[in-house]
Amino acid sequence: MFSKLLRFIPLLCLFCLPVNAAQRYPIPNDIVISMQRGNCEGGCPVYRVVIFADGDVLWQGIGHVAKRGAMQSHIEPDAIRSLINDFVAIDYFHLENIYSFHGAGCQSTEPDMPTVITSLSLDGEARTLSHHDGCVGEISNKLKAIENKIDEAAKTAHWITGKAHDQGR
């Protein structure tokens, strides 16, 4: 009787695992996430950041940032998984190419905001979108959220401001 009970212990342990353990899945080897923030009249930070499947992050500070030039860092796989989920949640591969003055999805635009270009390569598919940060609309809000999450995942704030403990933009 006791030996039969012992067989169920591994099964019971599965129910003790944290919920996020079930959400873990392999990161595709071909994933590349990139973002480039452009300039604005008010001197917005201008930079590029690229995130690779292995967690490597490349930064290129161009203007109005504390760290100009190339930098490298590393992020954890869960941060990449979270970004993949965010892109999938907004159906990124099926959005319009441009959300700007001349693009779809803008109800109106606010002046003096940078244009942000994001790219996603995943499972043999690639997409690049241009988004004016002053664009007002539902999709624009979702794109802004992803852009900010890319910044948070890549921890770009310390390169933008030069402060070691900044989180997000």
N, C-alpha and C positions, 0 to 999 in steps of 0.2 A: 504493500500500500504506500509506504513512504517513498519507494523508488518511482512510483507512478506520479506522485506529487512533485518530485524533483524535476520531472520532464517539463513541467509547466513554468518553472522558474525563468528560463530564458524568454518565454513568451510574455510573462508578466513584466520583465525588465523593459521590453519594448514600449510598454505603456508609461514607463517612468522617464523616457527620453524627453528632452525639451521639444516643444512644438517645432521650432525652427530647424531641427535636425532633419525633419521630414521634407523640408523645403530645399535641402541641399541637392544639387545635381551637378554633373560635370560642366565645366565652362568650355564651350567650343574653342578649339585651338586657333580658329581664324578670326576671333572677335577683335575688333579694333574700334574704339570709341574716341572720337576727336571733337574738339570744340575750339573755335577761334572767335575771340571777341574783338570787335573793331573799335575805332576811335569815335569820339563825339566832340562837339564843340566845347563841352565842359571839361575835357581832358580825361575821359574814361580810360581805365586800364586796357592796354592792347596786348594780347598774348594768345598763344596756342597751347593746348594741352592734349596729349594723346595717351590713351590707356590701352594696354595690350592684355591679352588673355592670361599671361603669366603674372600679371599684377604690376609690371613695370609701367611707370608714368614718366613721360617726357614733357618738359616745360620749355617754352621759348618765350621769354619776356621781351616785348618789343618796345613798348612805350608806356609812360605813366605808371610804372610798377617799380617796386623796390629791387627786384632781382631781374636785371636784363641779361639776355643771353640764354644759354641752354642749361638746364638743371635736370636731375633725374631723382626719382624716388620710387617707392613701392607701396602698393596697397594690398589689402587682404582679399581673398577670393569672394568672401561674402559681400564686399562692397561692389564687386563686379557683377555678381548675381543680382544684387538689388538694382543696379543700373539696367541690366538686361530686362528685368521685370518691369521697370518704369517705361522703357522704350516699347515693350510689347503691350503694356496697358493702354498706351495712346495710339496703338496701331501705326507706329512710326513709318513703316515701309509703304503705307498707303496714304500718307498725307500729301498735300500739295508741295511743290518745290519751293515756293516763296510765300512768306507771310510778311508783307511789307506794304509800302505805298502802292505798288502796282500788282501785288499778289492777292490771292484769295484769302478769306478768313479774317480780314481786318475790318472791323466795324468803323474804326477811326484810328488815327495814329497820334502819338504824343511826340513833339519835336525833341531834338537834341538827345537822342538815345542811340546807343551803338547797334550795329547789325551783328548778329551772332550766327555763325555757321556751324552746324553740328553734322557729324557723320557717324554712321553705324555700319560696320561690316560684320555680318553674322550668318553662319551656315551658308556661305556662298552667295549671299545677297548683300548688296551695298546700297546705301541711300545717303544723300547729302541734302540738307535743307538750309535755306537762308531765312532768318527771322529777325525782323526789326524789333528791338526790345520795347519800342513805343507803340507797337501794334496792340490794339485792344480787341479782344475776342476770346471765345472759349478755348480754341486750339492754341492761341498765343499764350494764354495763361498756363496751359499744360506744357508748352515748350519752355517757358520761363522756369517752370518747376524743374524740368529735366536739366536745364542749363545750370541751375543752382545746385542740383544734386551731383552733377559732374564736378562742379567746383568743390563741393563738400567731400566727395569721394577721393578726389585727387589732392585735397588739402592745399588748394592754390592760394588761400588767403595769406599764408606766411610768405609767399613769393610776391604777392601783390603789395602787402603792407610792410613786410620786413619784420613783423612781430611773430615770434615763435608760437604763441598760444592762440592765435586767431583760428576760428572755426567758421567755415563757409565764407560767403562774400558779403 
